[in-house]
Amino acid sequence: MNVAVFTGIRELDICERPRPVLERPDDVLLRIETVGVCGSDIHYYTEGRIGGQVIEHPATLGHECAGTVVEAGPAAPRLKAGQRVAVDPAISCGQCDQCRQGRAHTCRKLQFLGCPGQAPGAAAEFITIAAESCYPIPDSMTMVQAALVEPLSVGVHAVHLAAMPPGGAVGVLGSGPIGLCVLMAIGALCPNRTFVTDLLDNRLGLAKRYGADWAGVPTREDVVGAILKEESEGLDCVFECAGRQETLDQAVELLKPGGTLVMVGIPEGDRVSFRTEALRRKELRLQNVRRQNDCTKEAIDLVATGAVDVDPLATHHFALDETKEAFDLVADYADGVIKAIIHMTSSDGLETK
């Protein structure tokens, strides 16, 4: 089978490797149909690391994926050959203290697709994965939508963690794919007046389509002053989705006393800082987001029922042998890209690019 193999910083080859076989009775063999290029993949592609997680080349990447079941192990009776599935890329042990406490996403022995030292990446024609990570999708759902279920589930999880009531004022700082998924989840699950920022006009345009009440570019205006002019008491909650020090600082300024800062973005560096006086005097709550926890089925339902429309996120399409082109496009923020989708097969009926 063909696999995208990362051989160095911003270096990638398409290599042939043996097709995987079932090794555990509760595994399934998937033919991968679609893979989305995620911002975390780009960190590994351009920097070779996220914090202490460092790639050892050669390596495989990719985790936002959907596929078709080719074979199911004897302990995976709910899945059968030919079934189309969305994939939760996190494989938990089910036995550690975190799993027992309902926190499978912080499992002590977590294996995550395409994560250094864990599970192989999904940018391959076939993978094996635990059956519990596979969620059947309805016939009405495309494989592109199924791949986008993974980032949408992160947005759903972030909104659940925020625990905010409807009818307030909320900020989303950074409207890349994850920020837009957060915005969609807010609209579907907990409608609030939303203020969105980004450096790119096309992303803010899509944010407006998704219901943002206000959108601004921090390099062109004082977004904090402009938002506080609209909401003089401050915002109830801010989702920081850019992973940048300046947006974290803006979030602290924007929040009203007792507000919540939900940290969704992944900073490039090992540390960030806060003005502690503002945190203390406002008694702000900081909530980190670690991927998602048991939100895949909810995300599928939101897409299947039309409560959210993920299709506009998929702006660019590529074939497997164009994977490097896809990664370079996303890494360089080129051509108005929001989400690049790699098609491992042509079964989706969509043209690449």
C-alpha positions as CSV (number, residue, x, y, z in Angstrom):
1,M,0.0,0.0,0.0
2,N,1.0,3.7,-0.4
3,V,1.8,5.8,2.7
4,A,2.8,9.4,3.1
5,V,6.1,9.3,5.0
6,F,7.7,12.4,6.5
7,T,11.5,12.2,6.0
8,G,12.6,15.5,7.5
9,I,11.5,19.1,8.2
10,R,9.1,20.0,5.3
11,E,10.2,16.8,3.5
12,L,7.7,14.1,2.4
13,D,7.8,11.0,0.2
14,I,5.1,8.6,-0.9
15,C,6.4,5.1,0.0
16,E,5.2,1.6,-0.4
17,R,4.7,-0.4,2.8
18,P,3.0,-3.7,3.6
19,R,-0.7,-3.6,4.2
20,P,-1.4,-3.9,7.9
21,V,-3.2,-7.0,9.3
22,L,-5.4,-7.4,12.3
23,E,-3.4,-8.2,15.4
24,R,-6.0,-7.9,18.1
25,P,-9.6,-9.4,18.1
26,D,-11.2,-6.0,18.7
27,D,-9.3,-4.2,15.8
28,V,-10.7,-3.3,12.4
29,L,-8.9,-2.9,9.1
30,L,-9.9,0.4,7.4
31,R,-9.4,1.6,3.9
32,I,-8.8,5.3,4.5
33,E,-10.8,7.5,2.1
34,T,-10.2,11.0,3.4
35,V,-7.7,12.8,5.6
36,G,-7.8,16.4,6.8
37,V,-4.6,18.3,7.3
38,C,-4.6,19.6,10.9
39,G,-2.7,22.5,12.5
40,S,-1.0,20.1,14.9
41,D,0.2,18.1,11.8
42,I,1.7,21.3,10.5
43,H,3.6,21.9,13.8
44,Y,5.2,18.4,13.3
45,Y,5.8,19.1,9.6
46,T,7.5,22.5,10.0
47,E,9.0,22.3,13.5
48,G,9.3,18.6,14.1
49,R,7.7,18.8,17.5
50,I,4.9,20.0,19.7
51,G,6.4,20.7,23.1
52,G,8.1,17.6,24.3
53,Q,6.6,15.4,21.6
54,V,9.4,15.2,19.0
55,I,9.2,13.4,15.7
56,E,11.8,10.9,14.8
57,H,12.1,10.7,11.0
58,P,10.9,8.8,9.0
59,A,7.4,9.1,10.4
60,T,3.7,9.1,9.4
61,L,1.2,11.8,10.2
62,G,-2.5,12.5,10.0
63,H,-5.4,11.8,12.3
64,E,-8.5,13.6,10.9
65,C,-9.8,10.7,8.9
66,A,-12.7,8.6,7.6
67,G,-12.7,5.2,5.9
68,T,-14.5,2.0,5.0
69,V,-14.3,-1.2,7.1
70,V,-12.5,-3.9,5.1
71,E,-12.3,-6.5,7.9
72,A,-13.4,-6.6,11.5
73,G,-11.9,-8.8,14.2
74,P,-14.1,-11.4,16.1
75,A,-14.4,-9.0,19.1
76,A,-15.8,-6.2,17.0
77,P,-19.3,-7.5,16.1
78,R,-20.9,-4.1,15.7
79,L,-18.8,-3.4,12.6
80,K,-18.8,-5.2,9.3
81,A,-17.1,-5.0,6.0
82,G,-18.3,-2.2,3.8
83,Q,-19.4,0.1,6.7
84,R,-18.4,3.7,6.3
85,V,-17.0,5.3,9.5
86,A,-15.7,8.5,11.1
87,V,-12.7,7.9,13.3
88,D,-11.9,9.1,16.8
89,P,-8.0,9.0,16.5
90,A,-7.5,8.5,20.2
91,I,-7.1,4.9,21.4
92,S,-7.4,4.6,25.2
93,C,-6.6,1.7,27.4
94,G,-9.9,1.7,29.3
95,Q,-8.2,0.6,32.5
96,C,-6.2,3.5,34.0
97,D,-7.4,6.0,36.5
98,Q,-8.2,8.5,33.8
99,C,-10.3,6.1,31.8
100,R,-12.1,4.9,34.9
101,Q,-13.0,8.6,35.7
102,G,-14.5,9.1,32.2
103,R,-11.4,10.9,30.9
104,A,-10.4,8.6,28.1
105,H,-8.8,11.5,26.2
106,T,-6.2,11.9,28.9
107,C,-5.6,8.1,29.2
108,R,-2.2,7.3,30.7
109,K,-1.5,4.9,27.9
110,L,-3.2,6.8,25.1
111,Q,-2.3,5.9,21.5
112,F,-3.1,8.7,19.0
113,L,-2.9,8.4,15.3
114,G,0.1,10.2,13.8
115,C,1.5,11.2,17.2
116,P,5.3,10.6,17.8
117,G,5.9,7.3,19.6
118,Q,2.2,6.3,19.5
119,A,0.0,5.0,16.6
120,P,0.9,5.3,12.9
121,G,-0.6,8.2,11.0
122,A,-3.7,8.0,8.9
123,A,-2.2,9.3,5.6
124,A,-2.1,5.8,4.3
125,E,-4.3,3.7,2.1
126,F,-5.0,1.3,5.0
127,I,-4.7,1.3,8.8
128,T,-5.8,-0.9,11.7
129,I,-7.4,0.7,14.7
130,A,-9.5,-0.3,17.7
131,A,-13.1,-0.9,16.8
132,E,-14.3,1.5,19.6
133,S,-12.6,4.4,17.6
134,C,-14.9,3.8,14.6
135,Y,-18.3,5.5,14.4
136,P,-20.7,4.4,11.6
137,I,-22.0,7.4,9.6
138,P,-25.3,7.7,7.8
139,D,-25.6,7.2,4.0
140,S,-26.3,10.9,3.6
141,M,-22.9,11.9,5.0
142,T,-19.9,12.3,2.6
143,M,-16.4,11.1,3.5
144,V,-15.2,14.7,3.5
145,Q,-17.8,15.5,6.2
146,A,-16.9,12.4,8.1
147,A,-13.2,13.5,8.2
148,L,-14.3,16.9,9.5
149,V,-16.2,15.3,12.3
150,E,-12.9,15.1,14.3
151,P,-12.2,18.9,14.4
152,L,-15.8,19.6,15.0
153,S,-15.8,17.2,18.0
154,V,-13.0,19.4,19.5
155,G,-15.2,22.4,19.1
156,V,-18.1,20.6,20.7
157,H,-15.9,19.5,23.6
158,A,-14.6,23.0,24.1
159,V,-18.1,24.4,24.3
160,H,-19.1,21.8,26.8
161,L,-16.1,22.6,29.0
162,A,-17.0,26.3,28.9
163,A,-20.3,25.5,30.7
164,M,-21.7,28.9,29.6
165,P,-25.3,29.8,29.6
166,P,-26.9,31.0,26.3
167,G,-27.6,34.6,25.7
168,G,-24.3,36.1,26.7
169,A,-21.3,37.5,24.8
170,V,-18.5,35.3,23.7
171,G,-15.2,35.8,21.9
172,V,-13.4,33.4,19.5
173,L,-9.9,34.6,18.9
174,G,-8.5,32.8,15.8
175,S,-10.9,31.6,13.2
176,G,-8.9,28.8,11.5
177,P,-10.6,25.4,11.2
178,I,-10.7,24.8,15.0
179,G,-12.0,28.3,15.8
180,L,-14.7,28.0,13.1
181,C,-15.6,24.6,14.6
182,V,-15.9,26.2,18.0
183,L,-18.1,28.9,16.4
184,M,-20.4,26.3,14.8
185,A,-20.7,24.5,18.1
186,I,-21.6,27.6,19.9
187,G,-24.3,28.4,17.4
188,A,-25.7,24.8,17.6
189,L,-25.4,24.2,21.3
190,C,-25.4,27.5,23.2
191,P,-26.3,30.5,21.1
192,N,-24.5,33.7,22.2
193,R,-23.5,37.0,20.7
194,T,-20.1,36.2,19.2
195,F,-17.0,38.3,18.5
196,V,-14.4,36.7,16.2
197,T,-10.9,37.8,15.2
198,D,-8.3,36.5,12.7
199,L,-5.5,37.8,10.6
200,L,-7.1,36.5,7.3
201,D,-10.1,38.1,5.7
202,N,-11.4,34.9,4.0
203,R,-11.6,33.2,7.4
204,L,-13.5,36.1,8.9
205,G,-15.8,36.0,6.0
206,L,-16.6,32.4,6.7
207,A,-17.0,33.2,10.4
208,K,-19.7,35.8,9.4
209,R,-21.4,33.1,7.4
210,Y,-21.4,30.9,10.4
211,G,-23.2,33.6,12.5
212,A,-20.5,35.7,14.0
213,D,-22.0,39.0,15.1
214,W,-18.7,41.0,14.8
215,A,-15.4,40.2,13.1
216,G,-12.1,42.1,13.2
217,V,-8.4,41.9,12.2
218,P,-6.1,42.7,15.1
219,T,-3.4,44.1,12.8
220,R,-5.8,46.7,11.4
221,E,-7.6,47.9,14.5
222,D,-7.7,47.7,18.3
223,V,-10.0,44.7,18.5
224,V,-10.1,44.8,22.3
225,G,-11.3,48.4,22.3
226,A,-13.8,47.8,19.5
227,I,-15.3,44.7,21.2
228,L,-15.5,46.5,24.6
229,K,-17.2,49.4,22.8
230,E,-19.9,46.9,21.8
231,E,-19.9,45.0,25.2
232,S,-18.8,47.5,27.8
233,E,-19.0,45.0,30.7
234,G,-16.8,42.5,28.9
235,L,-17.3,39.0,27.5
236,D,-18.5,36.0,29.5
237,C,-16.2,33.6,27.8
238,V,-13.3,33.7,25.3
239,F,-12.1,30.8,23.3
240,E,-8.5,31.3,22.4
241,C,-8.0,29.3,19.2
242,A,-4.8,30.7,17.8
243,G,-2.2,29.5,20.3
244,R,-0.5,32.9,20.4
245,Q,0.6,35.1,23.3
246,E,-1.0,38.2,22.0
247,T,-4.5,36.5,21.7
248,L,-4.1,35.2,25.2
249,D,-3.4,38.7,26.4
250,Q,-6.4,40.0,24.4
251,A,-8.6,37.4,26.0
252,V,-7.7,38.5,29.5
253,E,-8.5,42.1,28.7
254,L,-11.8,41.1,27.1
255,L,-13.2,39.0,29.9
256,K,-15.5,40.4,32.5
257,P,-14.9,39.5,36.2
258,G,-15.7,35.8,36.7
259,G,-15.3,35.1,33.0
260,T,-13.8,32.0,31.5
261,L,-10.8,31.7,29.2
262,V,-10.9,28.4,27.2
263,M,-7.5,27.6,25.8
264,V,-8.0,25.6,22.6
265,G,-5.1,26.7,20.5
266,I,-1.7,25.0,20.6
267,P,1.2,27.5,21.3
268,E,4.4,26.9,19.4
269,G,6.6,27.5,22.4
270,D,6.9,25.6,25.7
271,R,5.5,28.5,27.9
272,V,2.9,31.3,27.8
273,S,2.4,34.0,30.4
274,F,-0.4,36.0,32.0
275,R,-0.8,39.3,33.8
276,T,-1.5,37.8,37.1
277,E,-3.1,40.9,38.6
278,A,-5.8,40.8,36.0
279,L,-6.4,37.1,36.5
280,R,-6.6,37.6,40.3
281,R,-8.7,40.8,40.4
282,K,-11.2,39.5,37.8
283,E,-11.1,36.0,39.3
284,L,-10.9,34.5,35.8
285,R,-11.2,30.8,35.2
286,L,-8.7,29.1,32.9
287,Q,-9.9,26.0,31.1
288,N,-7.5,24.0,28.9
289,V,-8.8,21.8,26.1
290,R,-7.2,18.4,25.3
291,R,-8.6,17.3,22.0
292,Q,-12.1,15.9,22.8
293,N,-13.8,13.4,25.1
294,D,-16.7,11.3,23.9
295,C,-18.1,14.0,21.5
296,T,-17.7,12.1,18.1
297,K,-21.2,10.8,18.0
298,E,-22.6,14.2,18.9
299,A,-20.6,15.8,16.2
300,I,-21.8,13.2,13.6
301,D,-25.4,14.0,14.6
302,L,-24.9,17.7,14.3
303,V,-23.6,17.2,10.7
304,A,-26.2,14.6,9.8
305,T,-29.2,16.7,11.0
306,G,-27.9,19.8,9.3
307,A,-27.4,21.7,12.6
308,V,-24.0,22.6,11.3
309,D,-22.6,22.8,7.8
310,V,-18.9,21.7,7.7
311,D,-18.7,21.6,3.9
312,P,-17.3,25.2,3.5
313,L,-14.3,24.3,5.7
314,A,-13.0,22.0,3.0
315,T,-11.5,24.5,0.6
316,H,-8.8,22.4,-1.1
317,H,-8.7,18.8,-2.2
318,F,-5.6,16.6,-3.1
319,A,-4.8,13.1,-4.1
320,L,-2.4,11.0,-2.0
321,D,0.5,11.6,-4.2
322,E,-0.1,15.4,-3.7
323,T,0.2,15.2,0.1
324,K,3.3,17.4,0.3
325,E,1.6,20.0,-1.8
326,A,-1.3,19.9,0.7
327,F,0.9,20.3,3.7
328,D,2.9,23.1,2.1
329,L,-0.3,25.0,1.2
330,V,-1.6,24.8,4.8
331,A,1.8,25.6,6.3
332,D,2.1,28.7,4.2
333,Y,-1.6,29.8,4.6
334,A,-1.7,30.0,0.8
335,D,-4.5,30.4,-1.7
336,G,-7.1,31.1,1.0
337,V,-6.9,27.6,2.4
338,I,-8.9,26.7,5.5
339,K,-8.9,22.9,5.4
340,A,-7.0,20.8,2.9
341,I,-8.5,17.3,2.4
342,I,-6.4,14.4,1.0
343,H,-8.4,11.8,-0.9
344,M,-6.8,8.4,-0.6
345,T,-9.2,6.9,-3.2
346,S,-11.6,8.4,-5.7
347,S,-14.6,6.7,-4.1
348,D,-15.9,10.1,-2.8
349,G,-16.5,11.2,-6.4
350,L,-14.7,14.5,-5.8
351,E,-12.0,15.9,-7.9
352,T,-8.7,16.8,-6.3
353,K,-7.6,20.4,-6.0
